[in-house]
């Protein structure tokens, strides 16, 4: 299962792609504006991005270029009605990993997506470690204080997301958008329950919680926890 970002301003196509990906067992988030798409791509844990060339506010070429300049490594499949060899060259030079002209056959899309996801499997660490806390993506487990705890999928994704952005506060809505994605049935109360469960499993009695919150700012990994880690540990978490 992969987490896929779709940046496509054709609403019908975006819905069709989302339904197709979810039918294949993937999770999707769809946005229809270039600037919003770039911001999501830069701060969220996606394994693949599907990007249209022609978008409002920022086109797909600029999204690719800016994302790669910022160090982003998620594979990008560009969709466009432009099909000349020169257009393809522009797309690849901007940072796209593959290029699929519209209209396209879903069987071809599937082959290209599977090829890109095979590459993605080697991009992100299966294990993330910080001060003796180990998140194992493959097993969806948390190892801490010589204990191994099996996490629910959302608990794992929430903790991993916060660990990858240790210096940033995120509001409830931002966490819901980044971790729960397009699941509109989930509200802030579900987030609070998830955070409380994580704290009960991770925190050490008498010590500050690993997840701190500040009124008006939101949630983050606590400064106390991060300050005890070295720079190399933090860098690995953010890969």
N, C-alpha and C positions, 0 to 999 in steps of 0.2 A: 504494500500500500504506500502510495506517495502523496505528498501534499503539493497540489498544483495551483499556480496562479494563472488566471486567464485575464488578459488585458485586451478587451475587444469591445468596440463601440456599437457593433451590430447586435442588438439585444437578443434577437432570435437565435443567431449563431452562438452567442455566449451561453444562452440557456441550453441549446442543443449540445454544446461541448461539455458543459457542466454535467448534464445528465449522462452523457456517454462515459465520461471519466468516472463518475460515481457508480455506473453500472459495472465498470471494470474493477471496482473496489478501491478507487482513489478518493481522496478528499480534495475539494476544490474551493477556491475563492475567486469570484469574478468581479472585475471593476471595468468601468467604461470610459475612464479618463486617464490620459497619459501621466499627468503629474501624480495623481493618486496611486496609479499603478507602480510608478518608480519608487515612491515612498514605501509602499508595502513590500516591494521586492527587496529593498535595502534592509528592512528591519525584521522580516519574518523568515521563519525556517522552511522555505519551500525547497522541493527537490527538482522542480521543473517550472518554467514560465512559458506560456503561450502568448505571444505578443503580436498584435496587428500592426501593420506599418502605419496606416492612416488613422490617427486618433485625435480627439480634441485636446487642446492645450499643450501637448507634447507628442510628437510622432514616435513610432517604434524605433526608428534609427537613433534618435536622441536618447531614448530610454536605454537601449543597448549600450551606447557609447558612454553615457554617464555612469551606468551601473558598473561597467567594466573598469572605468577610471577610478571608481571608488573601491575597487578590489573584489567586486562581486564575482562569484564563481558558479552560480547556479546555471545549468544549461538553459538556453533560450531557443525556442522554435518560433520562427517568424512566419506569420500568415499574411499574405498579401495578394492582390490581383495583379501586381507587377511581376512579370515572369521573364523579362529579358536577362541575358547573361550579365549585362552591366548592372542591372538592379540587384541581381543576386550578389554580385561582387560588393556592392555598397553595403548590403545587409551583413555579409560575412566580415567585412572590414570593420563594421561598427561593433561587432562582438557577438552576432548571432551564431549559434552552433549548427543550426539547420534551417531550411528555408522551404516552405510549402506553398505553392501558388494556389489561389482560389479559382474555381471550385476544386475540391479535392475529394478523394474517395476515403471513407473512414478506415478502410483496410490499410491504405498507405499511411494515414495518420498513426494508426496503431503500431505499424512497423517502426516508424520514425521515433515515436514516443518511447517504445520499448528499448530501442537502441540508445537513446539519450539517458533513460533511467538506469541502464546498465553502467553508463559512465558515472552517473551521480552516486551510485553505491560506493564508489571509492573516494568521493570528495569529502564526505563528512565522517568524522570520527564516530565509531560505534560506542566508544567509551569516553565519557567526559569526567575529569577528576578535578577536585578542588578541596584542599585541606582534608584529605581522607574521605571525602564524599565522592562516590563513583556512581555515575549514571550509565547504565548499560542499555543502549538503544535496542539491541537485538533481543534481549531477554525482558525488556521493560522493567528492569529492577533498579533499586537504589541500594547501594552498600554504604553503610555509615556506622561508625563505632563498632566494628566487627559484627554487624548485623546485616542481613540481606532482606530487603522489604520488596515485595511485589507491588508495583504501583498500577492503578487503573490508567488507561491510555491518556485521559485528560490530565491526570495528576502528573504523569511523566512529561507530557508536552509542556505543561505550564511551568514546571520546575526547570526544564531544559531551556525554555525561552527566556526565563528570568536570568538564568546563569549565563546565557550567551550575551546578555546586555546588563552586566553587573552595575554599571554606573547610571542607569536610567530608571526614572520612575515611569510607571504605566498606569493610566486610569483604568477603572473597571471596564469601561467600554473598549478601550484599546486592547486589553487582554482578551476580552471576548472576541473581538474581531480577529486577533492574531492567532489565538489558540483554538477557539470554537469555530471560527470561520463563518460560513453561511448558515449555521444552525440557528435559525431565528427563534426557536422555541426556548432557548437558554437565556436566562437573565442574570442580573448581578448577584442575586441570592445564590445561584448555583456556583458562581465564582467564589463567593465567601465560604461556602461549604467545602469546596475543593481546597482552598487555602488553609482552612482550619484542619482538614484531614492531613495535609502535607506537614503542617506545623506539629501535629500530634505525633507524626512518624519521624520527623527529622530533628526537632529541637531537643536540646539538652536541658533538663530541669535546672533552674537557677541561672541559666545563661540567656543572652538576648536571642530572640527568634531569628532564624535564618532569613525569613521573609519579613521585612519591616514595611509599615505603611504610615503615611503622613497625610493628614486631612488636607484636601485640595490638590494633592500631588499624586497619590495612588500608591502602588506597591513596587518594591524593588528588593534585590538581594541586599541584606544588611551591610552597612559599611564595616561593622565589627567583623563580620565573617570574611569579607573581601580583603580588608586591610591586613589580615594575617596570611594571605596568599602571596606568592611571589609573581612577578610580572610574566614569567614564562607560563605559569599555570593559567593566568587570565587570558593570554594570547591563544592558548590551545582551546579554551572554552569558546572563543569567538570565531574559530575557524568554521 
